[in-house]
């Protein structure tokens, strides 16, 4: 088939036209690869575009240098990737490869000019396609058919693909949550291969796991996929608690669906206490902000709730005004998502945190001179201000001080 979608036509910037001309002149083949092809076939404009070529890194360097093109970031060169900068755009182009040796984490590669062999070493059929710059689709493993029927399958034998890089187990879940229409539409032999190889995830770095897990938590079918992680013995190797609260997770992941939660907000519903947050951090090296959010939610999710009566938001406002910690507002916002309080969430996000209108300077003008008395008076006035729902202004508060 030949793709002519507007999203595809829009890719042809002056930069890409120049790159294409250079490769054509030298008779090197250049195609769009992997995820960008999947997105284009789904009618989505890709965020990142990877290119694959029959040219070796040395050939590309020679060609670009001769044309006066700037090359940046040579870190990917040993894996075959050259990044060229033309017309204010970066183009990441990788030589076709075969994995010679794999250890479940990294691969030693050898360059090839065989497109089929390169497609063979990719993880999922929907990620193994190439697209020529004339719109021709090169699809060796029925990736397009799987994309249309929303099936997630490994290229070739699932166990072999997983053993090349155990992180592919989580990539399977991530793409399932992104592409599949229904939960539970898995091939039994795929699940069997995942279960038999789950232990391999123990050797994958926490940082790589956390990147994938966060994407899973924000995708579709998240409750089904996390349940599956427990059924297939994955949870224990990726920092999740052995006795995760799957009922609470199912409840929370459903109510936060349309509230744009942070991944940690969804994940915390699985935890029973602060030790679960600490253990996750030990395994995945989450950020300080993520850890603090997890600890905050575990601590306050039950007792910090809306008030009965006309001012349901007050407990949250009071907590925020009393807090001396940074980022309290963003944590309360996530707590309201966790609790499914959509209306209160809108109100909280629209609430401007008021400034206490009285200062020590005002009290000195009224004749209060001792530091101790000023501190005590300010504290009393703060309480009065709080009782008024933070509505009393400076004059009202100072006249209140006279009565006190």
ABEGO torsion letter per residue (X at the ends): XBBABAAAAAABBAAAAAAAAAAAAAGBBBBBBEAAAAAAAAGBBBABBBBBBABBAAAAAAAAAAAGBBBBGAAAAAAGBBBBBBGGBBBBBBBBBBBABBAGABBBBBBBABAAAAAAABABAAAABBBBAAGBBBBAAGAAAAAAAGBBBBBEBAAAAAAABAAAAAAAAAAAAAABABBGBBBAAAAAAAAAAAAAAAABBAAAAAAAAAAAAABBGAAAAAAAAAAAGAAAAAGBBAABBAAAAAAAAAAAAAAGBBAAAAAAAABABAAAAAAAAAAAGBBAAAAAAAAAAAAAAAABBBBBEABAAAAAAAAAAABABBGAAAAAAAAAAAAGBAAAAAAAAABBBBBBABBAAAAAAAGBABAAAAAAAAAAAAAAAAAAGGABBAAAAAAAAAAX
